[in-house]
Amino acid sequence: MSFSSSSSSSANDPRQPSTAKPYVPPTVSPQDLPVDYSGFIAIIFGVAGVMFRYKLSSWLAIIFCAQSIANMKNMETDLKQISMAMMFAIMGLVTNYFGPARPGSQT
């Protein structure tokens, strides 16, 4: 087995700066982006925190909202979902900490 450098391999050599092409990422439409599961989970936890008055669920919704904001890909559609989840989470926290006491609770 012999390795020789021929003219055809030097034309495709990535070490040659003259033959290097800049990377252009493919364009992806907003409908083809992957689903934001952390935003969806934040909405579920936020609604559960408001409806069932679970403090832990509201705090988890806040955490998943922060994760969704950190991983935001599409500003327009993701921001609507995150803002709705954040509103539910904040509503749940305000209701749990400042709202009337639950019937049957010893507080």
ABEGO torsion letter per residue (X at the ends): XBBBBBAAAAAABAABAAABBBBBBBBBBAAABBBBAAAAAAAAAAAAAAAAGBAAAAAAAAAAAAAAAAABABAAAAAAAAAAAAAAAAAAAAAAAABBBBBGBAX
